[in-house]
Amino acid sequence: MKLSVRIEVFKESDVYVAVSPELNVSSFGETIEDARMSVKEAIEAFLEECEIMGTLEEVLEESGFSKVNDSWKSRKPVSEEDLALAL
């Protein structure tokens, strides 16, 4: 089975934080690559635990993924933008 997951990396103080928005999993590292590897491990652990609990397909579907043949694909936005609001 294959799964394609989007991650975002942010600089926060003196560390890099990597986030998988669809799965709501995050981790950090001292470099961008460390953060990527760390979030990859965190995602793998999360998915393994879901599989052990028997909830993997349900979690993926609720996170916006759909199964196509032997792969899980995340939904893609038809539009993406930053929205400025006055508070």
N, C-alpha and C positions, 0 to 999 in steps of 0.2 A: 504494500500500500504506500502511496506517496501523498504528501501533504505540502502544499505551498503556503507559507505563512509570511505575512508582511511584518517587518520590524521597523521601528523608528529609534534613532539614537539621539540623545540630548546631552549637552554638557551641563552638569549641575555642580557648582562649586569646583572641587578638584577631582571629580569622578565623571565618568560617562555612564548614563543610564540608558539601557535598551529596553524597549517595550514592544510587546505584541498586542496591538489594540484589540484585535478580534478575540483573542483568548484571554486578555486581561492578565498577562504574565509579564513580569519585568525582572531585570537583574542589573548588575552594574560591573564596571571594571575601571582600571586605571587608564586604559587606552580604548579607542573605539573597537579595536579587534578583540580586546579582553571582554568588553561589554557584549559584543556579538556572540562570542563563544559561551559566555556565561548565560545569556538569555536562551541560547540554543539548548544548553544543558537543562535549564529550568523548564523550557517547553517540553523537552523529551521526558523529563520526570513527571510533569503534569499529565501528559498524554498517556504515559505508562500507568499511572495511578488510575486515570479514567478507565483504561482498558481492564485493569484488575477489578475495578468496581462494576464493570459491565455498563458503563455510561458513556463510552467514547463516542459512539455515533450520535447519541442524543446531545452531548455537549457540542460536538462539531456543528450539528444542524442548528442548534440554538445560537451558535456564534456566527451564523451566516454562511457556513460552508455547504456545498452540495457535492454529492458523489457523482463523478463522471468516470465510468469504467473502473479502473483500479486506482484512481486518484481523487483526492478531495480538493476542490477549488474554492477559494474565498470569493465572496461577491465583490464586484468591481463597481465603483461609483460611476454614474453617468456624468456627474459634474462634481468638482471639488474646488472649494474656495475658502478664503478667510473672510469672516463676517465681522465687521466692526459695529459695536453697540455702544450707545451712550448710557452710562450708569449714573 
